[in-house]
């Protein structure tokens, strides 16, 4: 038996149960799309101003910040943001670079908060992405306070906006 025969061994031998499961999963995904506009659904999609979207993603730039090289301060800012936003913290991981800078992520049940800092210029690039009832905008004041600056610039993205519409859901 040559190598190409061994490579093909087992391909196309799915059982009836495996094929049925694939068809069932496809049908379930279609049903879920149809129901996504139903306000009684128990999911974490956000329904606001006639839109349905997966979550609010804030791109937050901390400018002229202080303490952006301090892992403990960043971790506390993550914790304070999670609490004030009404989110659920699962895990925090940060890494301190040499000679300066920190990268980190707070993994949330509702998504994440992440950062990469350039303390030598007072700059921190934060992402705050949350779905469900959590309010990521509350993190802005936490970051202003934690890094002692009023210069915090924010851009909002509605993740998944336009992907689920009345015509797709019908």
N, C-alpha and C positions, 0 to 999 in steps of 0.2 A: 504494500500500500504506500503510495507516495504522499508527500506533504500536502498537496492540494486536496486529496481525498480526506485526510484527517481534518483539515480546516473546515470542510463542508459537512462533516459528520454531525448529525443532529439538527441541521438547519431545515426548517419547514416541518418539523415533527411535533408541533404544538398539539396538545390534546384538545379534545372538544371543550373541556372545561376552561382551558386557557383562552381559547378563541371566544367563548361565551363571556368570560370576564372582560376581555377587551371591548366587546360590543356593549356590555353593560356599563362599563366606565364611560364610554363615549356618550351613551344615552343619558347617564347621570350628569355629565358636564353640560349637555344641552339643556336638560331640565333646570340645572342651577342657573344658567344664563337667563332662562325665561323668568325665573323667580327673583332675580337680583333686584328688581325695582320694587318688590313687595316690601313695604316698610315694616311688616311684622317678622321679616326674616331674622334669624338669630345668627348674624354674621358680623363682620367688622367693617363692611363697606360704609362709607360716609355718604349720606344723602343730604345735600345742602343746596339751596337756591336752584332747585330743579336739576341738579347734577348728581350723578352717582359715580364715586371714584374710590380707589383703594385706600388712599391715605394722603395726608398732607406732609410734604417734604420741604423743609426749610433749609436753604443754603445760607448760613450765618457766618459773616466775616467780622471777627473781633479785631478792631484796629486800635493801635496805641494801648494795647492791653499790658497788664503787669501780672507776673506770676505764671506766665505761660510755659515756663520750664519746670514747674513744680508738679510732679505726678500726683501727689496727695491732694493738691488744690484742684486739679483737673478731675480726679475721681470724685471729690466732694461736689464739684459743680455738676457732674453727671447725676449723682445721687439726689441732689437738691432739685435738679431739673425733672427727673423722673417723678419725684414726689409731687412737685407743684403741678406738673402736667397731668397727673392722674394716671400714670402708666405703671407697668409692672416690670421691675428689674429682674433679669435672669442672671446676668454675668457682666462683670467689668474686666477688661484687660487693657493695660497701658504698657508702653515701652518708652524708656528714656534713651535718647541718642546722645552720643558724645561728639562734639563738645556741648551741643545744646539741641533742644527740640524734643517734643513728645508726640507720639501717635497713640490713639486709643479708641476703644469702642465700648459702648454699653449696649449689650444685647437685651432687647425688651420683648415682652410678649407681643407688644404692639409694633415692633420693628427694631429701630436702633438710634443711637446717638454716636457720632464719630467725630474725631478731631485729628488734625495734624497742625503742629505749631512751629513758628519761626520766632522764638522769643527775642532774638537779636534785633528784630525790627518791630516787636510788639504785635505780631500778627498770628491769629488763630483761625483756621478754616474748619468750621463745625458744620455737620449735617445733622439735622434732627428730623427723623421720618417716623410718623406715627399714624396708625389706623385706629378705627373704633372711636370710642368716646374720649380718648386722650387729646389734650390740647397742646400741641407743640409750641404755639406762640408764647406760652407762659415761660418757656426756657429763655427767651430773649432777655428778660429782666434779670434772671439768674446769672446769665453770662456777663451782663453789664456789671453786676455787683461783684461777682467772683473775680473778675479780671480788671476791676477798677477803671472802667472806661465808659464814656457815653457814646463812643463811636462804634456802633454795632450796626452792620448793614445786612438786610435780610431780603432774600428773594424766595417766593413761594411757588412750589410746583404741586399741582394736584395730580398725584400719580394715578394713572389709569383713566384719567378724564377723557371722555369721548369714546372709550372702548366699549362701554356698556351704554346702549341707547335704547329708546323705546322700540326701534325696529329690530335690534338684535335680541331684545328681551321678549319680543312677541312670538 
